């Protein structure tokens, strides 16, 4: 404090400011940076909490579905394998009961997104199959798990049932392999012969009851 004309005055807080190479006296600036950092941290924490909640929802749902499927003993989906540390990935054997695919079994992989059941799973055939609706990479055209048709209430067992129905009865009008769809439509006997030979050569052994 200092005295001016008999009155004690407190000096104002000052700071030095660089302005084009010169230093001048001014008032302290506001400090928005700390606020932005706090907001960023708060947003990041909320996002992590939302993601954790979503993952917990999918984990609980899949755990129940897996338990129900194993108890029901699905005839056409066997040897279900799930890594307990990652329940979002399943593998199992599709066991068709109609020719020409009844000569073997086909391993599939089901990958569920963290947002399941609000987003559909993806299915890939790990075993080669001679089929107009399944391409060389194992991708399958299955309407029930398409983005536009997917419903959160749909269960995995329903998806498997639709998949087995598609394997048993190809739909050449919605092909992923146009050459096989044409063969299936124009020369069914040739298609059946080729598919049976391909199945015997590439498919896995069918489980023994």
N, C-alpha and C positions, 0 to 999 in steps of 0.2 A: 504494500500500500504506500501511497505518497500523499503529501499534503499540498493542496492548492487553494490559496486564498482562505486558509483556515478550515478547509473541508478535506477529510481523508477520502481518497479515491482508490478503488481497486483496479489495477491494470487489466485490460482485456486480454483474453488468450490470443496469442498470435502464432503464426506459422510462416515459414518461408515458402514461396511458390516460385518455381522457375517459369519464366515467361519469355520464350525466344532468347534464351541465353542470359536473361536478367533475373535477379531475385527480387521479389516484392513481398510486401506484408499483406496478408488477407485472412479471411475467416476459415476455420477448418472445414474441409469438404465432408459431405455425407459419406457413409460407409455402406454402399449397397452390396459390395462383394460378399460380405459375411452373410447377409440375408439370402443372396442367391445360392451360396454354398449350402446353407441350411435347408433351403427349399429343395435343392437337388438331392441332398441326402434323404430328406423326407420322402420325396417322390420315389427314389430308388428303393427305400425300405418298403414302401407300400407296394411297389411292383414285385419285390421279392416275396412279400406276404401273399399277394394275389396268386403268384405262380405256385407257391407252396400249397396254398389252399386248393388250387386246381389239380395239382399232382396228387394230393391226398384224396380228392374226390375220385379221380380215375383209379387210384390204387385200391380204394375200398370197393368200388364197383367191379373191377376186374377180379379182385380176390374172391368175391362172392360168385361171380360168373364161373370162374375156374373151378371152384369147389362144387358148384351145382353140376357142371358138365362132367366132372370126374365121378360124381356120385351116380349120375344118370347112366353112365356107361354108353356113350354114343357109339352106335354100331359102325358108322361110316367115318368117324374121326377118332383115330387111335393114337396111342403112344404120345400123348400130349407132353411136351417138354417146356418147362418155364424156369428160367433162372430166378430164384427167389429174390435176388438183389436187383432184378430188373423185370418187373412183372409186365412191362409194356411190350415185351417181345415174346411171342409164343411160336413153337414149332409142333407139327404133328403130321400124321399120315392120313391122307384122304383115301378111302377104300371104296371105290365105285362098285356097283353091283350089276351094271349093264355092259354088254359087249360094245366096243372092243376093249374097254378099259378095265374090265373085271379080271384081267390076267395079271394085274399088279397093283401096287399102291404108289401114291404120289406124295412126296413131302412138300408141305407148304410152310411159309413163314408169315405170321400175322404181326404187323407192327402197329401198335396203338399210339396215337399222339398224346401228349401230356394233357390236351384239352378234351380227351375222351370222357364222357360219351357225346360231347357237343360237336366233335369232329369225328369223321368215320375212320376206321382202321384201313390199312393197306395190306393186300394179300399178294404174295409172290410165290410162284411154284419154283421150288428148288430142284425138283425132278423134271427132266424133259418130258414133254407130252405132245402128242400129235393131235392138235385140237384147234379148230378155227377161231375160238374165242380166247385163246391163250397164246401169246407170242413167244418168240425164241428166247426172250429175256425172262420169261415166267410171269409177265404182267397179264392180268386177267380183266376182261370186260364184264363186270358184275354190277348191274344197275342198283342193287340195294345199298351198295357202299359208295355210290357216286355222290358228289357234293350236293347236287340238286335234289337227290332222292333221300338222303340220309336223315334219319329221325333219332334223336337221343334215346328214345325208348327201345330201339332195336337192340336185341341181345346178340352176342357172338354166336350162340347156338343157332339162331335164325339165319345168320350170315352163312354159317357152314352148311346148313340145309339147302340154301339157295345155290351155294357153290357146287355141292354134290349133284343137285338137280341139273345144273348147267353142264357139268362134266358128262353126266349120263345122257343128256339130250342136248347136243350142240345147237346153237342158234346162228345159222349162217347169215341171217339178215343183219346181224350186228358183229361182223368179224373183226379180228385183229390180224388175221392172216387170210387175205383174200384168195390166195391160191387154194388153201384147204377148204375154204367155204365153197368155192366153185366146184372142187372135186366132190365135196359132200353132196352138193345139190345135183350135179350132172351125172355122177357115176358113184352111187352110194356103195356098190359092191367093192369097187376099187378102193374107196376111202376106208371102208371097214377092214379090208385086208392089210392095207398099209399101216393103219393105226394099230391093229393087233400086233403086227410084226414089230413096230416101233415100241409098243408097250412092253413086249417080252424082252426087248433088248435093253431098254433104258430105265424101266420102272424098278421100284424097290420090291422086296419080297412082302407079300401080304401077311399080316399078323395071324398067328394061329390062335383060335379061340380056346 
